[in-house]
């Protein structure tokens, strides 16, 4: 048995969960926040048998897409009289970060 931990962008989460459910794969959805961009993510916890891992990964890949966004960086703290002009920068967001870890024991209580 494996635990698939998938961190996906909030926009992709519902579609990914629905696709997993359609294939009979249950998941637990946890709201999370990314450290770099401080934007909302969803962390999916998916317990599957070893043989189902490729199917789960394929579903995540098909439903979680990378996209470009323009974000305005937070300027550094300025001294009195200093002024920093910030401009939007293009960054890639989305896709998924996935961890697959072995499960020693699974109990449904």
Order of alpha helices (4+ residues) and beta strands (2+ residues): beta-alpha-beta-beta-alpha-beta-beta-beta
